[in-house]
Amino acid sequence: MDQETEIPRPAGARKKKLPTTKSRSLTKSNRGRQSSSNLLRPPVFDERASTMFLDAITSVNAAIASSIAGLPYIDARSAMAMDAEEKRELNLALEAVAEKYAPFFTKHKAALDFGIAWAGIHAAHIDNLFTRGDSSVEQPPFKRSETLFLVALILTPLLIFAVISIAQHTRRK
């Protein structure tokens, strides 16, 4: 099968070809850093997962900042918000780490996906709960116990995974 697909054309028009998925992938790889052999492998770390992880970490940082600086959560959350360029750079950094340690990320993909999804969902609920309140009522800053609870709620699966991974690694040595 040809790499490009012909499209119907009116009489006298020049022949045009539409790129197929395969040829678009190869073209993209020529512009990027990846070789065509890397395109055959699925990405180790999905960009959606890294974005969800960054959003969850932003919520965790906002809860901690609220407690430490004495700010209402909504103010701390807006102070911790990342712009598109920062998110893009951090996504690239996360992808680079995932590529460097591809065997680990591939082996534990299901656990990492679950932990990141858990963190993202709970962080989004916390954001909705504390940022959509009545703006006429001043929201108090989080107490340390509330911050600890929220951080634990968001990060528990990832923390458990980290502890288990460290324990397994220590046992092998």
C-alpha positions, 0 to 999 in steps of 0.5 A: 500500500502506498504511503500517501492516498490520492484524492479526487481532483477536477479536470486540469488540476494538479495531482495532490496526495494526502499524507497517511498516519504513517507518513505524518508520524515520520514527518513529525519525528524528523522535526522532533528529537525522536528517531523513527525507531522510537516512534514504533514504541508507545510513549512511556508517559502519557502527556495527559497523565503528566498534566494531571500530575502537575495539576495535582501537585499545584493543588498540594502546593496551594494547600501547603501555602495556604497553611504556611502563609496564612492565605485562603486556599483560593488565593494560594491556588491562583498564586501557584497556578502554572501558565501554559509555557511552564506546564509544557516545560515540566511535561517535557521534563517528566517525559524525559525522565520517563524515557530515561527510566523506561523499563521502570515506567513500563513495568509499573504503568498501571500503578502509576496511572492509577495513582496519577488518576486518583491524585488528579480527580481528588485535586480537582474536587478539592479545587472545586470545593474551595475555589467555587465558594461564596466570594463575599465570605472570607475563607480562612487559611487551612490549618496544618491538620487540614493540609495534612489530610488534603495532601494525604488524600491526593497523594496516598496511592503515589506515596504507597507506590513509592514506599513499596518500590523503595522497599523492593529495591532495598530488598534486592540489594 
